Amino acid sequence: MTKADLVEAIASQAGGLSRKSAGDLVDSLFAAVGRAIRNDGRFSYPRFGTFSVRLRRARRGRNPRTGAEMRIAAARTVGFRPANELKASLSISSSRHPAAAGGAAS
């Protein structure tokens, strides 16, 4: 799903909300989530999951072009831990994924 798809879905489900207003709502929502993660280190939404800041330690890596060993600096990143309800909704038996219908997963 793209941002445009999300805006369209919100505009159509929130009867009377224009696409412009829905787009502004989506932008505001994600700005607030981003601020919460930056300021508090986490954002939790019940029955969906929790976004939190995770620390990656410095490590050694290789330059793929030259093969030379290099140091990769420590970094902060955002991780996501899905809530049990979200994980349950993704189970193969309740999924609309092709693998659930007996199709080959790619």
VOGU-216571 format. One line per 4 residues: number of its first residue (from 1); for each residue x, y, z of N, C-alpha, C. Coordinates in nm, 3 decimals, always signed. Layout:
N
NUM	X:Y:Z:X:Y:Z:X:Y:Z | ...
//
This chain:
106
1	+0.085:-0.117:+0.000:+0.000:+0.000:+0.000:+0.089:+0.124:+0.000 | +0.056:+0.216:-0.085:+0.131:+0.342:-0.093:+0.059:+0.450:-0.012 | +0.124:+0.563:+0.004:+0.060:+0.675:+0.073:-0.067:+0.715:+0.000 | -0.064:+0.719:-0.131:-0.183:+0.756:-0.208:-0.297:+0.658:-0.182
5	-0.265:+0.528:-0.174:-0.367:+0.427:-0.144:-0.427:+0.450:-0.005 | -0.341:+0.481:+0.091:-0.386:+0.505:+0.227:-0.476:+0.628:+0.233 | -0.436:+0.735:+0.169:-0.516:+0.858:+0.166:-0.652:+0.829:+0.103 | -0.653:+0.757:-0.006:-0.779:+0.723:-0.074:-0.869:+0.638:+0.015
9	-0.810:+0.539:+0.085:-0.889:+0.454:+0.174:-0.949:+0.535:+0.288 | -0.873:+0.626:+0.346:-0.924:+0.708:+0.456:-1.032:+0.803:+0.406 | -1.011:+0.864:+0.292:-1.110:+0.957:+0.238:-1.242:+0.885:+0.207 | -1.234:+0.764:+0.156:-1.357:+0.692:+0.121:-1.429:+0.636:+0.245
13	-1.354:+0.600:+0.348:-1.416:+0.545:+0.469:-1.469:+0.652:+0.563 | -1.412:+0.771:+0.558:-1.454:+0.880:+0.646:-1.548:+0.972:+0.570 | -1.663:+0.922:+0.534:-1.760:+0.994:+0.451:-1.752:+1.145:+0.461 | -1.736:+1.210:+0.349:-1.731:+1.354:+0.344:-1.593:+1.415:+0.360
17	-1.491:+1.335:+0.384:-1.355:+1.387:+0.400:-1.289:+1.391:+0.262 | -1.238:+1.507:+0.224:-1.173:+1.520:+0.093:-1.038:+1.449:+0.095 | -0.986:+1.420:-0.024:-0.853:+1.358:-0.033:-0.746:+1.450:+0.023 | -0.762:+1.579:+0.002:-0.666:+1.676:+0.057:-0.665:+1.670:+0.209
21	-0.783:+1.669:+0.271:-0.793:+1.662:+0.417:-0.740:+1.528:+0.468 | -0.770:+1.421:+0.395:-0.720:+1.289:+0.434:-0.568:+1.286:+0.424 | -0.511:+1.348:+0.322:-0.366:+1.355:+0.307:-0.302:+1.433:+0.420 | -0.365:+1.545:+0.458:-0.315:+1.625:+0.571:-0.322:+1.544:+0.700
25	-0.429:+1.466:+0.717:-0.445:+1.381:+0.835:-0.335:+1.276:+0.842 | -0.307:+1.211:+0.729:-0.202:+1.109:+0.725:-0.066:+1.172:+0.756 | -0.037:+1.287:+0.698:+0.090:+1.355:+0.725:+0.103:+1.391:+0.873 | -0.004:+1.444:+0.932:-0.003:+1.481:+1.074:+0.015:+1.359:+1.163
29	-0.053:+1.251:+1.128:-0.042:+1.128:+1.207:+0.101:+1.076:+1.209 | +0.163:+1.066:+1.092:+0.299:+1.013:+1.088:+0.401:+1.109:+1.147 | +0.375:+1.240:+1.139:+0.463:+1.337:+1.204:+0.456:+1.319:+1.355 | +0.337:+1.297:+1.409:+0.321:+1.277:+1.553:+0.387:+1.147:+1.598
33	+0.373:+1.042:+1.519:+0.437:+0.915:+1.551:+0.589:+0.932:+1.550 | +0.641:+0.999:+1.450:+0.785:+1.024:+1.441:+0.837:+1.103:+1.560 | +0.763:+1.207:+1.600:+0.802:+1.286:+1.717:+0.802:+1.202:+1.843 | +0.701:+1.117:+1.859:+0.694:+1.032:+1.977:+0.813:+0.936:+1.983
37	+0.849:+0.879:+1.871:+0.963:+0.787:+1.868:+1.092:+0.863:+1.900 | +1.110:+0.981:+1.841:+1.231:+1.061:+1.867:+1.238:+1.106:+2.013 | +1.127:+1.158:+2.066:+1.128:+1.216:+2.200:+1.117:+1.113:+2.312 | +1.033:+1.012:+2.295:+1.007:+0.914:+2.401:+1.078:+0.781:+2.379
41	+1.130:+0.761:+2.258:+1.198:+0.635:+2.229:+1.105:+0.523:+2.188 | +0.973:+0.549:+2.188:+0.879:+0.445:+2.148:+0.743:+0.504:+2.117 | +0.664:+0.429:+2.039:+0.525:+0.462:+2.012:+0.450:+0.331:+2.009 | +0.346:+0.322:+2.090:+0.270:+0.198:+2.099:+0.125:+0.223:+2.061
45	+0.069:+0.135:+1.978:-0.071:+0.143:+1.940:-0.133:+0.008:+1.973 | -0.229:+0.006:+2.066:-0.287:-0.122:+2.110:-0.341:-0.204:+1.993 | -0.321:-0.334:+2.002:-0.365:-0.435:+1.904:-0.295:-0.421:+1.769 | -0.200:-0.327:+1.756:-0.122:-0.315:+1.633:+0.024:-0.347:+1.661
49	+0.088:-0.271:+1.750:+0.226:-0.299:+1.784:+0.298:-0.178:+1.839 | +0.428:-0.194:+1.856:+0.511:-0.091:+1.916:+0.632:-0.063:+1.828 | +0.653:+0.065:+1.798:+0.773:+0.112:+1.731:+0.867:+0.161:+1.839 | +0.994:+0.124:+1.833:+1.088:+0.169:+1.934:+1.226:+0.190:+1.873
53	+1.303:+0.277:+1.939:+1.440:+0.303:+1.895:+1.526:+0.185:+1.936 | +1.605:+0.136:+1.844:+1.698:+0.027:+1.872:+1.838:+0.073:+1.838 | +1.933:+0.025:+1.917:+2.072:+0.061:+1.895:+2.145:-0.053:+1.827 | +2.217:-0.020:+1.721:+2.302:-0.117:+1.653:+2.445:-0.092:+1.696
57	+2.512:-0.194:+1.740:+2.652:-0.179:+1.779:+2.739:-0.160:+1.656 | +2.855:-0.100:+1.678:+2.953:-0.089:+1.569:+2.997:-0.231:+1.532 | +3.028:-0.251:+1.407:+3.068:-0.385:+1.363:+3.162:-0.374:+1.244 | +3.222:-0.487:+1.211:+3.308:-0.493:+1.094:+3.227:-0.541:+0.976
61	+3.257:-0.485:+0.862:+3.191:-0.526:+0.739:+3.293:-0.530:+0.627 | +3.246:-0.556:+0.508:+3.334:-0.559:+0.391:+3.278:-0.469:+0.283 | +3.369:-0.398:+0.217:+3.331:-0.319:+0.102:+3.300:-0.418:-0.009 | +3.178:-0.420:-0.059:+3.142:-0.520:-0.160:+3.219:-0.506:-0.291
65	+3.266:-0.387:-0.320:+3.340:-0.366:-0.445:+3.484:-0.414:-0.434 | +3.552:-0.380:-0.324:+3.694:-0.412:-0.312:+3.722:-0.533:-0.222 | +3.625:-0.566:-0.137:+3.646:-0.675:-0.043:+3.725:-0.634:+0.080 | +3.763:-0.506:+0.085:+3.841:-0.457:+0.200:+3.753:-0.452:+0.325
69	+3.814:-0.489:+0.437:+3.742:-0.484:+0.563:+3.725:-0.338:+0.605 | +3.608:-0.306:+0.662:+3.583:-0.169:+0.706:+3.501:-0.171:+0.834 | +3.503:-0.060:+0.904:+3.428:-0.048:+1.029:+3.295:+0.020:+0.997 | +3.185:-0.041:+1.042:+3.053:+0.019:+1.028:+3.018:+0.079:+1.163
73	+2.989:+0.208:+1.164:+2.965:+0.280:+1.289:+2.836:+0.234:+1.357 | +2.831:+0.254:+1.488:+2.709:+0.227:+1.563:+2.600:+0.321:+1.512 | +2.475:+0.277:+1.522:+2.365:+0.358:+1.470:+2.239:+0.334:+1.550 | +2.151:+0.432:+1.546:+2.018:+0.416:+1.604:+1.923:+0.391:+1.489
77	+1.827:+0.301:+1.508:+1.729:+0.271:+1.406:+1.594:+0.249:+1.474 | +1.490:+0.232:+1.396:+1.357:+0.208:+1.450:+1.320:+0.063:+1.424 | +1.274:-0.003:+1.529:+1.227:-0.140:+1.516:+1.078:-0.144:+1.541 | +1.015:-0.251:+1.498:+0.871:-0.269:+1.518:+0.846:-0.406:+1.576
81	+0.765:-0.411:+1.681:+0.724:-0.537:+1.739:+0.572:-0.546:+1.728 | +0.522:-0.637:+1.647:+0.377:-0.646:+1.629:+0.308:-0.700:+1.754 | +0.187:-0.652:+1.779:+0.105:-0.701:+1.889:+0.055:-0.842:+1.855 | +0.018:-0.916:+1.957:-0.031:-1.052:+1.935:-0.152:-1.055:+1.843
85	-0.241:-0.957:+1.854:-0.360:-0.953:+1.769:-0.322:-0.937:+1.622 | -0.223:-0.854:+1.594:-0.178:-0.836:+1.455:-0.115:-0.964:+1.403 | -0.031:-1.026:+1.486:+0.032:-1.152:+1.444:-0.073:-1.259:+1.417 | -0.175:-1.266:+1.502:-0.280:-1.367:+1.483:-0.357:-1.342:+1.354
89	-0.377:-1.215:+1.319:-0.451:-1.184:+1.197:-0.371:-1.218:+1.072 | -0.240:-1.238:+1.087:-0.154:-1.271:+0.973:-0.131:-1.420:+0.959 | -0.191:-1.499:+1.046:-0.167:-1.643:+1.040:-0.214:-1.697:+0.905 | -0.149:-1.802:+0.861:-0.177:-1.860:+0.729:-0.324:-1.897:+0.714
93	-0.388:-1.950:+0.818:-0.526:-1.992:+0.806:-0.622:-1.877:+0.783 | -0.587:-1.755:+0.830:-0.678:-1.640:+0.812:-0.626:-1.544:+0.707 | -0.516:-1.578:+0.641:-0.453:-1.487:+0.547:-0.515:-1.496:+0.409 | -0.503:-1.387:+0.334:-0.543:-1.387:+0.193:-0.423:-1.404:+0.104
97	-0.309:-1.436:+0.164:-0.184:-1.454:+0.091:-0.196:-1.577:+0.002 | -0.136:-1.576:-0.118:-0.144:-1.691:-0.209:-0.100:-1.822:-0.145 | -0.007:-1.819:-0.050:+0.038:-1.942:+0.013:-0.074:-2.006:+0.093 | -0.168:-1.925:+0.145:-0.280:-1.978:+0.223:-0.376:-2.056:+0.135
101	-0.382:-2.021:+0.008:-0.472:-2.089:-0.086:-0.403:-2.207:-0.153 | -0.285:-2.242:-0.107:-0.214:-2.355:-0.164:-0.120:-2.315:-0.277 | -0.111:-2.187:-0.306:-0.021:-2.139:-0.411:+0.122:-2.136:-0.363 | +0.212:-2.123:-0.455:+0.353:-2.118:-0.421:+0.389:-1.979:-0.371
105	+0.462:-1.974:-0.263:+0.510:-1.844:-0.213:+0.638:-1.809:-0.287 | +0.649:-1.683:-0.328:+0.771:-1.645:-0.399:+0.869:-1.579:-0.311
//
